[in-house]
Amino acid sequence: MDTPAKTAEDLIGIVPHTLGYTPESSLVAILVVTDDDGVQSCGTTLRVDFDLETAAMTLAEGGEWLRDLVCRACQPSGVFLVLYDEAYTPAGSGPERDWTDRDEDGTDDDYARMHRGLVRAATDEMATALADGGITTLCAWWVSGGLFGRIDDSADMGTDIGLAQSSACATELVSTGSAPAAGPDALVVKPADAAEAAAFRSAGHGGELSHGGELSIATAFDRLGELYPHLLELRGGEETIDRERLRSLVTPDAVRVLDRLLAAKWSRDVLEMILSFDHPDFLPKRMCRFGPGELARHARRCGTSRLAVEQMIGLSPRAPRTRDLLLSIDFLEAYVRWADPAVVPTAYGVIAWFHWTLGGSTMAEQYALAALALEPDHAMAQLIISAVSQGYLPQWLMSKRTGARPLRH
């Protein structure tokens, strides 16, 4: 984004665009990083579930949980906090809003005052914990009922959220095609209907892959090796990923290749290793040197190797390159549209795994739930749901002092 954020409207206006949807019952942390020249920029945006129970827990136990989460994501110099809470009632707000937490004379009732006080106290605890880690809480806002305001200003009756939605930063994002969904479940890419998918899959012309016969695993890996250099080109650089070009790689023949590789657990694991672009056994330089049949033989060895599996993203202590996984997620989402229905749950599972590996538990959970809706006993999806519900993070995000057990793939 070229337009710098200068106001509260700018920052609050970009949250739905950075998350992809407007959050509910959530605390969003916009992390600010400062480079060696003193230039500040947004490092990343984190979202966590947040309600009065979370606020009470924070007040009782401190805000170190947020500081630890923030520091696992990056090393920020400052944090903007935005609370999305429809039950939050600002003091002194006008009668035109139908507040449920008001006495008959229009004044705050005890619950509304308690709610505000608990939120503010919890915010103070989080700010103190962040300060102990050398991180400044730049400001904290609430968003509720079409308004937003400052948590630390008891006289702030709120500002129309429309001003944030039409801010300079939000307007620029809209102009680039960003359109936040109604909720995270709406971001799950759905397969095309059967007739449309059948027409697409039959559109291939020529070559072994379009004859309709059984595709050998060796041929599937060879074709993936031919596709790989094109993914590498899109992986390079810092500019926005060319999604139109990426989608053009998902041809009917490529769809059959991915169908074949996702059909077995060992080849699925290898596909994850390859699409992470950082697995020691499938580094780009090595991938580009495999001759016909060699990748399949190497993949068979690695796909059944416990050591190779332990080096997979999420299970390894290596931090992934965010662009790499976003590229692979986009690639697999384009493929899901045309995938064989039998492997769609597994494709959803791999996408969920990549999201979880990046620390994105919300979308990881949504894709895992989508997999379970199609195949209730899908083991990979069940694993991800369990990891999210129990608070497991990928190994590279796990604090060494937590003593948490490693997650098994």
Residue pairs with C-beta under 8 A, 6 or more apart in sequence:
1 14
1 169
1 172
1 173
2 172
3 10
3 168
3 169
3 172
4 10
4 169
5 11
5 14
5 42
5 169
6 168
7 167
8 139
8 141
8 148
8 150
8 159
8 164
9 159
9 163
9 164
9 167
10 164
10 167
10 168
10 169
10 170
11 30
11 80
11 82
11 169
12 82
12 141
12 143
12 148
12 161
12 164
12 167
13 164
13 165
13 166
13 167
13 169
13 170
14 42
14 167
14 169
14 170
14 173
15 22
15 23
15 28
15 30
15 45
15 82
16 22
16 23
16 180
17 170
17 173
17 174
17 178
17 180
18 30
18 42
18 45
19 28
19 45
19 47
19 180
19 362
20 180
20 181
20 184
20 187
20 363
21 180
21 181
21 182
21 183
21 184
21 186
21 187
22 84
22 180
22 182
22 183
23 47
23 84
24 84
24 86
24 183
25 49
25 50
25 51
25 84
25 85
25 86
26 47
26 48
26 49
26 50
26 83
26 84
27 47
27 48
27 49
27 50
27 54
27 66
27 81
27 82
27 83
27 84
28 45
28 46
28 47
28 81
28 82
28 83
28 84
29 45
29 46
29 47
29 48
29 66
29 69
29 70
29 79
29 80
29 81
29 82
30 42
30 45
30 79
30 80
30 81
30 82
31 42
31 43
31 44
31 45
31 46
31 70
31 73
31 74
31 76
31 78
31 79
32 40
32 41
32 42
32 43
32 76
32 77
32 78
32 79
32 80
32 138
33 40
33 41
33 42
33 43
33 74
33 75
33 76
33 77
34 40
34 77
34 78
35 41
40 77
40 78
43 73
43 74
43 76
44 73
44 74
46 69
46 70
46 73
46 359
47 362
48 54
48 66
48 69
50 83
50 84
50 85
51 85
52 87
52 115
52 118
54 122
55 118
55 119
55 121
55 122
56 118
56 122
58 65
58 66
58 122
58 125
58 126
59 118
59 121
59 122
59 125
62 125
62 128
62 129
63 122
63 125
63 126
63 127
63 128
63 129
63 130
64 129
66 126
66 129
66 130
67 126
67 129
67 130
67 132
67 133
67 135
68 399
70 76
70 79
70 130
70 133
70 135
71 133
71 135
72 359
72 393
72 397
72 398
72 399
73 359
73 397
76 135
77 135
77 136
78 135
78 136
78 137
78 138
79 130
79 135
79 136
79 137
79 138
80 138
80 139
80 140
80 141
81 123
81 126
81 137
81 139
81 140
81 141
81 151
82 140
82 141
82 142
82 143
82 148
83 119
83 123
83 140
83 141
83 142
83 143
83 151
84 143
84 144
85 119
85 142
85 143
85 144
86 144
86 145
87 101
87 115
87 144
88 115
88 116
88 119
88 142
88 144
89 99
89 101
89 102
89 108
89 112
89 115
89 116
89 144
90 116
90 142
90 144
90 147
90 149
90 156
90 157
90 158
91 108
91 112
91 113
91 116
91 154
91 155
91 157
92 155
92 157
93 99
93 147
93 157
93 158
94 157
95 106
97 145
97 147
99 112
99 145
101 108
101 109
101 111
101 112
101 115
102 108
102 109
102 112
103 109
116 154
119 142
119 151
120 151
120 152
123 137
123 140
123 151
123 152
126 137
127 137
127 140
130 136
130 137
131 137
139 150
140 150
140 151
140 152
141 148
141 149
141 150
141 151
142 148
142 149
142 150
142 151
143 161
144 158
145 158
146 160
146 161
146 162
147 157
147 158
147 159
147 160
147 161
148 158
148 159
148 161
148 164
149 156
149 157
149 158
149 159
150 156
164 170
181 187
184 362
184 363
184 366
185 366
185 369
187 363
187 366
188 348
188 366
188 367
188 370
189 333
189 336
189 337
190 336
190 337
191 197
191 336
191 337
191 338
191 339
191 341
191 344
192 200
192 337
192 338
197 337
197 338
200 252
200 255
200 337
200 338
201 252
201 255
201 256
201 338
202 252
203 252
204 210
204 251
204 252
204 253
204 256
207 253
208 215
208 219
209 215
209 219
209 223
209 252
209 253
209 256
209 257
210 252
210 253
215 256
215 257
215 259
215 260
217 260
217 261
217 267
217 296
218 293
218 296
220 256
220 257
220 260
220 261
220 267
220 296
221 261
221 295
221 296
221 299
222 292
222 293
222 295
222 296
223 253
223 254
223 257
224 257
224 261
224 271
224 274
224 295
225 287
225 290
225 295
227 249
227 254
227 257
228 274
228 287
228 288
229 288
230 249
231 249
231 275
231 327
231 331
232 277
232 284
232 288
234 241
234 242
234 245
234 246
234 327
235 277
235 323
235 324
235 327
238 323
241 323
241 326
241 327
241 330
243 330
246 327
246 330
246 331
246 334
247 334
249 331
249 334
250 331
250 334
250 335
250 337
250 338
252 338
254 335
255 335
255 338
255 339
255 340
258 271
258 332
258 335
258 339
258 343
258 347
259 339
259 340
259 343
260 267
261 267
261 268
261 270
261 271
262 268
262 271
262 339
262 343
262 346
262 347
262 350
263 342
263 343
263 346
266 300
266 303
266 304
267 299
267 303
268 346
268 350
269 303
269 309
269 312
269 409
270 282
270 299
270 302
270 303
271 350
272 312
272 313
272 350
272 353
272 354
273 279
273 281
273 282
273 302
273 308
273 311
273 312
274 282
274 287
275 328
275 331
275 332
275 354
276 282
276 312
276 313
276 320
276 324
276 325
276 328
276 354
277 283
277 284
277 321
277 324
277 328
278 313
278 318
278 320
278 321
278 324
279 308
279 311
279 312
279 313
280 311
281 298
281 302
281 308
281 311
282 302
287 295
290 298
301 308
302 308
309 315
309 409
310 316
312 409
313 320
313 325
313 354
313 357
313 394
314 353
314 356
314 357
314 394
314 395
314 396
314 407
314 409
315 394
315 395
315 406
315 407
315 408
315 409
316 395
316 396
317 395
317 396
318 396
319 396
320 357
320 358
320 396
322 358
325 354
325 357
325 358
326 358
328 354
329 351
329 354
329 355
332 347
332 350
332 351
332 354
333 351
335 347
336 344
336 347
336 348
336 351
339 347
341 374
344 371
344 374
345 371
345 372
345 374
345 375
345 378
345 381
346 371
346 378
346 380
348 367
348 368
348 370
348 371
348 374
348 381
349 367
349 368
349 371
349 378
349 380
349 381
349 384
350 380
351 367
352 363
352 364
352 365
352 366
352 367
352 368
352 371
352 380
352 381
352 384
353 364
353 380
353 384
355 361
355 363
355 364
355 367
356 364
356 384
356 387
356 388
356 394
357 394
358 394
359 393
359 394
359 397
361 388
364 384
364 387
364 388
365 384
365 385
365 388
367 381
367 384
368 380
368 381
368 382
368 384
368 385
368 388
369 381
369 385
371 378
371 380
371 381
372 378
372 381
372 382
372 385
375 381
383 407
383 408
383 409
386 392
387 407
392 404
392 407
393 404
394 407
395 406
395 407
398 404
